[in-house]
Amino acid sequence: MYNGDLFADRKNGVYHLLEEREALKKKLKDADKLLGQCLQQIKSLAEDKDRKDKELEEVKGAAQVQSLTSGSTRGRSRQQEDPIRASPWSPVENR
């Protein structure tokens, strides 16, 4: 084989490898960018979840306070429990 052909083949091989290297560098850069976007979305979703969990705890606390202050009605209004006593014109004293 002629030395010039061998040199040309190696030179072409090196250029081919350099092109592959650049293509891989671009793919890696794109993957890094996508990873950054995904991590940002995860952070945002976690913050949103924490906010909603806190809001849920506040609502649960308010519901618990409401159930404690409403006495034994357990979700029923005073009028549903005893319509005569709940009436403003009731002859029986309101409790």
Biopython code that builds the backbone (N, CA, C, O; Angstrom):
import numpy as np
from Bio.PDB.StructureBuilder import StructureBuilder

atoms = [
    (1, "MET", "N", (0.836, -1.176, 0.000)),
    (1, "MET", "CA", (0.000, 0.000, 0.000)),
    (1, "MET", "C", (0.881, 1.240, 0.000)),
    (1, "MET", "O", (1.937, 1.269, 0.632)),
    (2, "TYR", "N", (0.447, 2.224, -0.692)),
    (2, "TYR", "CA", (1.178, 3.472, -0.841)),
    (2, "TYR", "C", (1.053, 4.285, 0.443)),
    (2, "TYR", "O", (-0.022, 4.328, 1.042)),
    (3, "ASN", "N", (2.148, 4.936, 0.881)),
    (3, "ASN", "CA", (2.182, 5.736, 2.110)),
    (3, "ASN", "C", (1.196, 6.893, 2.081)),
    (3, "ASN", "O", (0.626, 7.244, 3.115)),
    (4, "GLY", "N", (0.992, 7.473, 0.950)),
    (4, "GLY", "CA", (0.064, 8.602, 0.812)),
    (4, "GLY", "C", (-1.364, 8.181, 1.072)),
    (4, "GLY", "O", (-2.134, 8.919, 1.688)),
    (5, "ASP", "N", (-1.729, 6.971, 0.595)),
    (5, "ASP", "CA", (-3.084, 6.465, 0.834)),
    (5, "ASP", "C", (-3.311, 6.167, 2.314)),
    (5, "ASP", "O", (-4.383, 6.442, 2.855)),
    (6, "LEU", "N", (-2.315, 5.615, 2.947)),
    (6, "LEU", "CA", (-2.413, 5.311, 4.376)),
    (6, "LEU", "C", (-2.575, 6.597, 5.172)),
    (6, "LEU", "O", (-3.385, 6.672, 6.096)),
    (7, "PHE", "N", (-1.802, 7.599, 4.807)),
    (7, "PHE", "CA", (-1.898, 8.896, 5.485)),
    (7, "PHE", "C", (-3.281, 9.517, 5.267)),
    (7, "PHE", "O", (-3.870, 10.061, 6.201)),
    (8, "ALA", "N", (-3.791, 9.439, 4.056)),
    (8, "ALA", "CA", (-5.095, 10.007, 3.745)),
    (8, "ALA", "C", (-6.196, 9.266, 4.507)),
    (8, "ALA", "O", (-7.135, 9.885, 5.007)),
    (9, "ASP", "N", (-6.077, 7.944, 4.592)),
    (9, "ASP", "CA", (-7.081, 7.169, 5.346)),
    (9, "ASP", "C", (-7.081, 7.553, 6.815)),
    (9, "ASP", "O", (-8.139, 7.711, 7.424)),
    (10, "ARG", "N", (-5.908, 7.701, 7.374)),
    (10, "ARG", "CA", (-5.823, 8.089, 8.793)),
    (10, "ARG", "C", (-6.330, 9.507, 9.007)),
    (10, "ARG", "O", (-6.999, 9.793, 9.999)),
    (11, "LYS", "N", (-6.016, 10.366, 8.097)),
    (11, "LYS", "CA", (-6.478, 11.751, 8.191)),
    (11, "LYS", "C", (-8.010, 11.783, 8.132)),
    (11, "LYS", "O", (-8.639, 12.489, 8.920)),
    (12, "ASN", "N", (-8.612, 11.035, 7.215)),
    (12, "ASN", "CA", (-10.074, 10.969, 7.122)),
    (12, "ASN", "C", (-10.680, 10.359, 8.387)),
    (12, "ASN", "O", (-11.732, 10.794, 8.856)),
    (13, "GLY", "N", (-10.004, 9.352, 8.930)),
    (13, "GLY", "CA", (-10.471, 8.727, 10.172)),
    (13, "GLY", "C", (-10.477, 9.714, 11.325)),
    (13, "GLY", "O", (-11.406, 9.743, 12.132)),
    (14, "VAL", "N", (-9.423, 10.524, 11.392)),
    (14, "VAL", "CA", (-9.339, 11.540, 12.458)),
    (14, "VAL", "C", (-10.444, 12.567, 12.283)),
    (14, "VAL", "O", (-11.094, 12.928, 13.264)),
    (15, "TYR", "N", (-10.679, 13.045, 11.082)),
    (15, "TYR", "CA", (-11.751, 14.017, 10.844)),
    (15, "TYR", "C", (-13.116, 13.423, 11.196)),
    (15, "TYR", "O", (-13.980, 14.101, 11.752)),
    (16, "HIS", "N", (-13.290, 12.152, 10.864)),
    (16, "HIS", "CA", (-14.561, 11.490, 11.183)),
    (16, "HIS", "C", (-14.755, 11.429, 12.707)),
    (16, "HIS", "O", (-15.844, 11.697, 13.215)),
    (17, "LEU", "N", (-13.693, 11.079, 13.416)),
    (17, "LEU", "CA", (-13.775, 11.021, 14.885)),
    (17, "LEU", "C", (-14.040, 12.405, 15.483)),
    (17, "LEU", "O", (-14.787, 12.534, 16.453)),
    (18, "LEU", "N", (-13.432, 13.423, 14.905)),
    (18, "LEU", "CA", (-13.662, 14.784, 15.397)),
    (18, "LEU", "C", (-15.121, 15.204, 15.188)),
    (18, "LEU", "O", (-15.716, 15.861, 16.042)),
    (19, "GLU", "N", (-15.684, 14.819, 14.047)),
    (19, "GLU", "CA", (-17.093, 15.131, 13.788)),
    (19, "GLU", "C", (-18.003, 14.401, 14.782)),
    (19, "GLU", "O", (-18.971, 14.967, 15.291)),
    (20, "GLU", "N", (-17.672, 13.137, 15.044)),
    (20, "GLU", "CA", (-18.463, 12.374, 16.021)),
    (20, "GLU", "C", (-18.356, 12.998, 17.404)),
    (20, "GLU", "O", (-19.335, 13.084, 18.145)),
    (21, "ARG", "N", (-17.140, 13.433, 17.734)),
    (21, "ARG", "CA", (-16.915, 14.065, 19.038)),
    (21, "ARG", "C", (-17.755, 15.323, 19.176)),
    (21, "ARG", "O", (-18.363, 15.542, 20.224)),
    (22, "GLU", "N", (-17.802, 16.141, 18.155)),
    (22, "GLU", "CA", (-18.592, 17.377, 18.195)),
    (22, "GLU", "C", (-20.084, 17.067, 18.312)),
    (22, "GLU", "O", (-20.815, 17.749, 19.031)),
    (23, "ALA", "N", (-20.529, 16.023, 17.592)),
    (23, "ALA", "CA", (-21.937, 15.637, 17.668)),
    (23, "ALA", "C", (-22.276, 15.167, 19.086)),
    (23, "ALA", "O", (-23.338, 15.500, 19.612)),
    (24, "LEU", "N", (-21.387, 14.405, 19.697)),
    (24, "LEU", "CA", (-21.612, 13.939, 21.061)),
    (24, "LEU", "C", (-21.579, 15.097, 22.062)),
    (24, "LEU", "O", (-22.353, 15.111, 23.020)),
    (25, "LYS", "N", (-20.690, 16.063, 21.845)),
    (25, "LYS", "CA", (-20.638, 17.238, 22.726)),
    (25, "LYS", "C", (-21.949, 18.015, 22.663)),
    (25, "LYS", "O", (-22.436, 18.510, 23.679)),
    (26, "LYS", "N", (-22.520, 18.118, 21.449)),
    (26, "LYS", "CA", (-23.781, 18.827, 21.294)),
    (26, "LYS", "C", (-24.913, 18.071, 21.996)),
    (26, "LYS", "O", (-25.755, 18.677, 22.658)),
    (27, "LYS", "N", (-24.924, 16.735, 21.845)),
    (27, "LYS", "CA", (-25.946, 15.931, 22.516)),
    (27, "LYS", "C", (-25.826, 16.057, 24.035)),
    (27, "LYS", "O", (-26.833, 16.151, 24.737)),
    (28, "LEU", "N", (-24.596, 16.056, 24.531)),
    (28, "LEU", "CA", (-24.376, 16.200, 25.966)),
    (28, "LEU", "C", (-24.849, 17.570, 26.459)),
    (28, "LEU", "O", (-25.458, 17.673, 27.523)),
    (29, "LYS", "N", (-24.569, 18.610, 25.691)),
    (29, "LYS", "CA", (-25.005, 19.956, 26.061)),
    (29, "LYS", "C", (-26.536, 20.034, 26.085)),
    (29, "LYS", "O", (-27.115, 20.628, 26.995)),
    (30, "ASP", "N", (-27.186, 19.435, 25.086)),
    (30, "ASP", "CA", (-28.652, 19.408, 25.039)),
    (30, "ASP", "C", (-29.225, 18.621, 26.220)),
    (30, "ASP", "O", (-30.221, 19.023, 26.822)),
    (31, "ALA", "N", (-28.584, 17.496, 26.542)),
    (31, "ALA", "CA", (-29.047, 16.687, 27.669)),
    (31, "ALA", "C", (-28.881, 17.441, 28.986)),
    (31, "ALA", "O", (-29.750, 17.362, 29.854)),
    (32, "ASP", "N", (-27.784, 18.165, 29.144)),
    (32, "ASP", "CA", (-27.571, 18.969, 30.349)),
    (32, "ASP", "C", (-28.640, 20.052, 30.478)),
    (32, "ASP", "O", (-29.143, 20.315, 31.570)),
    (33, "LYS", "N", (-28.978, 20.670, 29.357)),
    (33, "LYS", "CA", (-30.009, 21.709, 29.372)),
    (33, "LYS", "C", (-31.357, 21.105, 29.770)),
    (33, "LYS", "O", (-32.080, 21.681, 30.583)),
    (34, "LEU", "N", (-31.692, 19.955, 29.201)),
    (34, "LEU", "CA", (-32.946, 19.283, 29.519)),
    (34, "LEU", "C", (-32.973, 18.860, 30.989)),
    (34, "LEU", "O", (-34.000, 18.992, 31.654)),
    (35, "LEU", "N", (-31.863, 18.361, 31.489)),
    (35, "LEU", "CA", (-31.771, 17.973, 32.892)),
    (35, "LEU", "C", (-32.016, 19.181, 33.791)),
    (35, "LEU", "O", (-32.730, 19.075, 34.788)),
    (36, "GLY", "N", (-31.437, 20.318, 33.452)),
    (36, "GLY", "CA", (-31.655, 21.536, 34.230)),
    (36, "GLY", "C", (-33.123, 21.940, 34.249)),
    (36, "GLY", "O", (-33.647, 22.346, 35.286)),
    (37, "GLN", "N", (-33.782, 21.827, 33.105)),
    (37, "GLN", "CA", (-35.209, 22.162, 33.038)),
    (37, "GLN", "C", (-36.032, 21.191, 33.887)),
    (37, "GLN", "O", (-36.961, 21.601, 34.582)),
    (38, "CYS", "N", (-35.688, 19.914, 33.828)),
    (38, "CYS", "CA", (-36.414, 18.912, 34.613)),
    (38, "CYS", "C", (-36.215, 19.148, 36.111)),
    (38, "CYS", "O", (-37.165, 19.052, 36.889)),
    (39, "LEU", "N", (-34.995, 19.453, 36.509)),
    (39, "LEU", "CA", (-34.730, 19.721, 37.922)),
    (39, "LEU", "C", (-35.485, 20.962, 38.398)),
    (39, "LEU", "O", (-35.994, 20.990, 39.518)),
    (40, "GLN", "N", (-35.557, 21.978, 37.554)),
    (40, "GLN", "CA", (-36.311, 23.182, 37.904)),
    (40, "GLN", "C", (-37.796, 22.864, 38.050)),
    (40, "GLN", "O", (-38.452, 23.374, 38.959)),
    (41, "GLN", "N", (-38.328, 22.029, 37.168)),
    (41, "GLN", "CA", (-39.737, 21.636, 37.249)),
    (41, "GLN", "C", (-39.993, 20.823, 38.518)),
    (41, "GLN", "O", (-41.017, 21.010, 39.175)),
    (42, "ILE", "N", (-39.072, 19.924, 38.868)),
    (42, "ILE", "CA", (-39.210, 19.146, 40.100)),
    (42, "ILE", "C", (-39.229, 20.073, 41.304)),
    (42, "ILE", "O", (-40.049, 19.902, 42.206)),
    (43, "LYS", "N", (-38.337, 21.048, 41.325)),
    (43, "LYS", "CA", (-38.284, 22.005, 42.429)),
    (43, "LYS", "C", (-39.599, 22.774, 42.523)),
    (43, "LYS", "O", (-40.140, 22.952, 43.614)),
    (44, "SER", "N", (-40.103, 23.222, 41.401)),
    (44, "SER", "CA", (-41.353, 23.979, 41.370)),
    (44, "SER", "C", (-42.525, 23.125, 41.847)),
    (44, "SER", "O", (-43.365, 23.594, 42.616)),
    (45, "LEU", "N", (-42.583, 21.885, 41.395)),
    (45, "LEU", "CA", (-43.658, 20.984, 41.813)),
    (45, "LEU", "C", (-43.574, 20.674, 43.310)),
    (45, "LEU", "O", (-44.602, 20.590, 43.982)),
    (46, "ALA", "N", (-42.368, 20.504, 43.830)),
    (46, "ALA", "CA", (-42.194, 20.237, 45.260)),
    (46, "ALA", "C", (-42.646, 21.440, 46.088)),
    (46, "ALA", "O", (-43.293, 21.273, 47.122)),
    (47, "GLU", "N", (-42.309, 22.647, 45.639)),
    (47, "GLU", "CA", (-42.755, 23.848, 46.344)),
    (47, "GLU", "C", (-44.272, 23.962, 46.315)),
    (47, "GLU", "O", (-44.890, 24.340, 47.311)),
    (48, "ASP", "N", (-44.868, 23.637, 45.180)),
    (48, "ASP", "CA", (-46.327, 23.686, 45.052)),
    (48, "ASP", "C", (-46.977, 22.650, 45.970)),
    (48, "ASP", "O", (-47.990, 22.934, 46.610)),
    (49, "LYS", "N", (-46.402, 21.462, 46.032)),
    (49, "LYS", "CA", (-46.924, 20.421, 46.912)),
    (49, "LYS", "C", (-46.835, 20.858, 48.365)),
    (49, "LYS", "O", (-47.789, 20.683, 49.124)),
    (50, "ASP", "N", (-45.697, 21.428, 48.763)),
    (50, "ASP", "CA", (-45.540, 21.892, 50.139)),
    (50, "ASP", "C", (-46.578, 22.957, 50.480)),
    (50, "ASP", "O", (-47.145, 22.952, 51.572)),
    (51, "ARG", "N", (-46.822, 23.865, 49.545)),
    (51, "ARG", "CA", (-47.804, 24.924, 49.763)),
    (51, "ARG", "C", (-49.199, 24.326, 49.922)),
    (51, "ARG", "O", (-49.959, 24.733, 50.801)),
    (52, "LYS", "N", (-49.527, 23.371, 49.077)),
    (52, "LYS", "CA", (-50.850, 22.737, 49.149)),
    (52, "LYS", "C", (-51.000, 21.908, 50.418)),
    (52, "LYS", "O", (-52.075, 21.883, 51.016)),
    (53, "ASP", "N", (-49.924, 21.223, 50.837)),
    (53, "ASP", "CA", (-49.971, 20.456, 52.083)),
    (53, "ASP", "C", (-50.219, 21.379, 53.274)),
    (53, "ASP", "O", (-51.004, 21.058, 54.167)),
    (54, "LYS", "N", (-49.544, 22.524, 53.276)),
    (54, "LYS", "CA", (-49.721, 23.496, 54.358)),
    (54, "LYS", "C", (-51.163, 24.022, 54.361)),
    (54, "LYS", "O", (-51.786, 24.146, 55.416)),
    (55, "GLU", "N", (-51.677, 24.325, 53.173)),
    (55, "GLU", "CA", (-53.047, 24.812, 53.056)),
    (55, "GLU", "C", (-54.035, 23.748, 53.534)),
    (55, "GLU", "O", (-55.017, 24.072, 54.201)),
    (56, "LEU", "N", (-53.782, 22.486, 53.200)),
    (56, "LEU", "CA", (-54.653, 21.397, 53.628)),
    (56, "LEU", "C", (-54.641, 21.272, 55.150)),
    (56, "LEU", "O", (-55.690, 21.076, 55.765)),
    (57, "GLU", "N", (-53.470, 21.383, 55.755)),
    (57, "GLU", "CA", (-53.380, 21.312, 57.214)),
    (57, "GLU", "C", (-54.163, 22.454, 57.860)),
    (57, "GLU", "O", (-54.826, 22.251, 58.877)),
    (58, "GLU", "N", (-54.091, 23.655, 57.277)),
    (58, "GLU", "CA", (-54.845, 24.786, 57.806)),
    (58, "GLU", "C", (-56.346, 24.530, 57.704)),
    (58, "GLU", "O", (-57.094, 24.835, 58.633)),
    (59, "VAL", "N", (-56.783, 23.974, 56.581)),
    (59, "VAL", "CA", (-58.207, 23.683, 56.401)),
    (59, "VAL", "C", (-58.648, 22.591, 57.379)),
    (59, "VAL", "O", (-59.723, 22.685, 57.971)),
    (60, "LYS", "N", (-57.823, 21.558, 57.548)),
    (60, "LYS", "CA", (-58.152, 20.502, 58.499)),
    (60, "LYS", "C", (-58.260, 21.068, 59.912)),
    (60, "LYS", "O", (-59.170, 20.713, 60.661)),
    (61, "GLY", "N", (-57.333, 21.944, 60.271)),
    (61, "GLY", "CA", (-57.368, 22.562, 61.594)),
    (61, "GLY", "C", (-58.623, 23.393, 61.787)),
    (61, "GLY", "O", (-59.258, 23.338, 62.840)),
    (62, "ALA", "N", (-58.978, 24.165, 60.765)),
    (62, "ALA", "CA", (-60.187, 24.986, 60.847)),
    (62, "ALA", "C", (-61.425, 24.107, 60.948)),
    (62, "ALA", "O", (-62.358, 24.437, 61.680)),
    (63, "ALA", "N", (-61.446, 22.997, 60.226)),
    (63, "ALA", "CA", (-62.591, 22.085, 60.291)),
    (63, "ALA", "C", (-62.686, 21.442, 61.664)),
    (63, "ALA", "O", (-63.780, 21.242, 62.191)),
    (64, "GLN", "N", (-61.540, 21.121, 62.235)),
    (64, "GLN", "CA", (-61.537, 20.518, 63.562)),
    (64, "GLN", "C", (-62.036, 21.517, 64.595)),
    (64, "GLN", "O", (-62.829, 21.159, 65.465)),
    (65, "VAL", "N", (-61.590, 22.749, 64.514)),
    (65, "VAL", "CA", (-62.057, 23.788, 65.423)),
    (65, "VAL", "C", (-63.556, 23.981, 65.257)),
    (65, "VAL", "O", (-64.281, 24.116, 66.243)),
    (66, "GLN", "N", (-64.021, 23.993, 64.016)),
    (66, "GLN", "CA", (-65.447, 24.165, 63.741)),
    (66, "GLN", "C", (-66.253, 23.026, 64.352)),
    (66, "GLN", "O", (-67.314, 23.253, 64.933)),
    (67, "SER", "N", (-65.747, 21.801, 64.221)),
    (67, "SER", "CA", (-66.488, 20.656, 64.768)),
    (67, "SER", "C", (-66.486, 20.691, 66.290)),
    (67, "SER", "O", (-67.460, 20.267, 66.911)),
    (68, "LEU", "N", (-65.414, 21.186, 66.906)),
    (68, "LEU", "CA", (-65.361, 21.283, 68.361)),
    (68, "LEU", "C", (-66.285, 22.371, 68.886)),
    (68, "LEU", "O", (-66.895, 22.207, 69.942)),
    (69, "THR", "N", (-66.395, 23.470, 68.166)),
    (69, "THR", "CA", (-67.231, 24.583, 68.628)),
    (69, "THR", "C", (-68.698, 24.369, 68.322)),
    (69, "THR", "O", (-69.548, 25.038, 68.911)),
    (70, "SER", "N", (-69.020, 23.464, 67.427)),
    (70, "SER", "CA", (-70.426, 23.251, 67.095)),
    (70, "SER", "C", (-71.091, 22.287, 68.068)),
    (70, "SER", "O", (-72.291, 22.037, 67.959)),
    (71, "GLY", "N", (-70.347, 21.750, 69.004)),
    (71, "GLY", "CA", (-70.921, 20.877, 70.016)),
    (71, "GLY", "C", (-71.275, 19.520, 69.464)),
    (71, "GLY", "O", (-70.520, 18.929, 68.693)),
    (72, "SER", "N", (-72.450, 19.024, 69.873)),
    (72, "SER", "CA", (-72.839, 17.668, 69.513)),
    (72, "SER", "C", (-73.634, 17.600, 68.226)),
    (72, "SER", "O", (-74.168, 16.542, 67.895)),
    (73, "THR", "N", (-73.728, 18.683, 67.500)),
    (73, "THR", "CA", (-74.534, 18.670, 66.284)),
    (73, "THR", "C", (-73.899, 17.828, 65.194)),
    (73, "THR", "O", (-74.596, 17.335, 64.308)),
    (74, "ARG", "N", (-72.593, 17.658, 65.247)),
    (74, "ARG", "CA", (-71.859, 16.829, 64.288)),
    (74, "ARG", "C", (-72.252, 17.105, 62.839)),
    (74, "ARG", "O", (-72.650, 16.198, 62.108)),
    (75, "GLY", "N", (-72.137, 18.340, 62.446)),
    (75, "GLY", "CA", (-72.374, 18.689, 61.053)),
    (75, "GLY", "C", (-73.789, 19.132, 60.770)),
    (75, "GLY", "O", (-74.062, 19.643, 59.683)),
    (76, "ARG", "N", (-74.704, 18.953, 61.716)),
    (76, "ARG", "CA", (-76.082, 19.403, 61.506)),
    (76, "ARG", "C", (-76.247, 20.768, 62.146)),
    (76, "ARG", "O", (-75.603, 21.083, 63.146)),
    (77, "SER", "N", (-77.098, 21.557, 61.571)),
    (77, "SER", "CA", (-77.354, 22.863, 62.168)),
    (77, "SER", "C", (-78.255, 22.691, 63.375)),
    (77, "SER", "O", (-78.898, 21.654, 63.540)),
    (78, "ARG", "N", (-78.299, 23.711, 64.215)),
    (78, "ARG", "CA", (-79.139, 23.686, 65.407)),
    (78, "ARG", "C", (-80.603, 23.514, 64.999)),
    (78, "ARG", "O", (-81.369, 22.837, 65.684)),
    (79, "GLN", "N", (-80.979, 24.123, 63.899)),
    (79, "GLN", "CA", (-82.360, 24.042, 63.433)),
    (79, "GLN", "C", (-82.712, 22.615, 63.027)),
    (79, "GLN", "O", (-83.830, 22.158, 63.265)),
    (80, "GLN", "N", (-81.757, 21.907, 62.413)),
    (80, "GLN", "CA", (-82.007, 20.518, 62.029)),
    (80, "GLN", "C", (-82.129, 19.633, 63.267)),
    (80, "GLN", "O", (-82.912, 18.683, 63.280)),
    (81, "GLU", "N", (-81.359, 19.944, 64.301)),
    (81, "GLU", "CA", (-81.369, 19.116, 65.490)),
    (81, "GLU", "C", (-82.650, 19.318, 66.311)),
    (81, "GLU", "O", (-83.276, 18.345, 66.733)),
    (82, "ASP", "N", (-83.037, 20.573, 66.533)),
    (82, "ASP", "CA", (-84.231, 20.868, 67.326)),
    (82, "ASP", "C", (-84.888, 22.124, 66.769)),
    (82, "ASP", "O", (-84.589, 23.231, 67.218)),
    (83, "PRO", "N", (-85.782, 21.963, 65.793)),
    (83, "PRO", "CA", (-86.353, 23.131, 65.128)),
    (83, "PRO", "C", (-87.141, 24.039, 66.064)),
    (83, "PRO", "O", (-87.204, 25.244, 65.818)),
    (84, "ILE", "N", (-87.741, 23.515, 67.118)),
    (84, "ILE", "CA", (-88.520, 24.360, 68.021)),
    (84, "ILE", "C", (-87.604, 25.264, 68.825)),
    (84, "ILE", "O", (-87.879, 26.456, 68.957)),
    (85, "ARG", "N", (-86.533, 24.726, 69.359)),
    (85, "ARG", "CA", (-85.595, 25.546, 70.145)),
    (85, "ARG", "C", (-84.839, 26.540, 69.259)),
    (85, "ARG", "O", (-84.462, 27.618, 69.718)),
    (86, "ALA", "N", (-84.623, 26.183, 68.012)),
    (86, "ALA", "CA", (-83.867, 27.057, 67.119)),
    (86, "ALA", "C", (-84.701, 28.225, 66.615)),
    (86, "ALA", "O", (-84.136, 29.216, 66.152)),
    (87, "SER", "N", (-85.984, 28.147, 66.685)),
    (87, "SER", "CA", (-86.850, 29.209, 66.189)),
    (87, "SER", "C", (-86.753, 30.438, 67.085)),
    (87, "SER", "O", (-86.758, 30.302, 68.309)),
    (88, "PRO", "N", (-86.663, 31.641, 66.501)),
    (88, "PRO", "CA", (-86.603, 32.846, 67.331)),
    (88, "PRO", "C", (-87.908, 33.086, 68.090)),
    (88, "PRO", "O", (-87.913, 33.850, 69.055)),
    (89, "TRP", "N", (-88.999, 32.463, 67.689)),
    (89, "TRP", "CA", (-90.291, 32.660, 68.352)),
    (89, "TRP", "C", (-90.624, 31.492, 69.271)),
    (89, "TRP", "O", (-91.767, 31.332, 69.700)),
    (90, "SER", "N", (-89.630, 30.692, 69.564)),
    (90, "SER", "CA", (-89.841, 29.494, 70.353)),
    (90, "SER", "C", (-90.268, 29.846, 71.771)),
    (90, "SER", "O", (-89.693, 30.745, 72.385)),
    (91, "PRO", "N", (-91.284, 29.137, 72.307)),
    (91, "PRO", "CA", (-91.672, 29.357, 73.690)),
    (91, "PRO", "C", (-90.672, 28.724, 74.666)),
    (91, "PRO", "O", (-90.654, 29.047, 75.854)),
    (92, "VAL", "N", (-89.839, 27.814, 74.137)),
    (92, "VAL", "CA", (-88.833, 27.160, 74.962)),
    (92, "VAL", "C", (-87.554, 27.978, 74.887)),
    (92, "VAL", "O", (-87.188, 28.468, 73.818)),
    (93, "GLU", "N", (-86.870, 28.129, 76.022)),
    (93, "GLU", "CA", (-85.654, 28.936, 76.073)),
    (93, "GLU", "C", (-84.562, 28.322, 75.180)),
    (93, "GLU", "O", (-84.327, 27.114, 75.200)),
    (94, "ASN", "N", (-83.908, 29.187, 74.403)),
    (94, "ASN", "CA", (-82.806, 28.713, 73.541)),
    (94, "ASN", "C", (-81.597, 28.407, 74.397)),
    (94, "ASN", "O", (-81.314, 29.103, 75.372)),
    (95, "ARG", "N", (-80.891, 27.360, 74.021)),
    (95, "ARG", "CA", (-79.652, 27.021, 74.744)),
    (95, "ARG", "C", (-78.471, 27.602, 74.042)),
    (95, "ARG", "O", (-77.339, 27.429, 74.492)),
]
sb = StructureBuilder()
sb.init_structure("model")
sb.init_model(0)
sb.init_chain("A")
sb.init_seg("    ")
for serial, (resi, resn, name, xyz) in enumerate(atoms, 1):
    if name == "N":
        sb.init_residue(resn, " ", resi, " ")
    sb.init_atom(name, np.array(xyz, "f"), 0.0, 1.0, " ", f" {name:<3s}", serial, name[0])
structure = sb.get_structure()
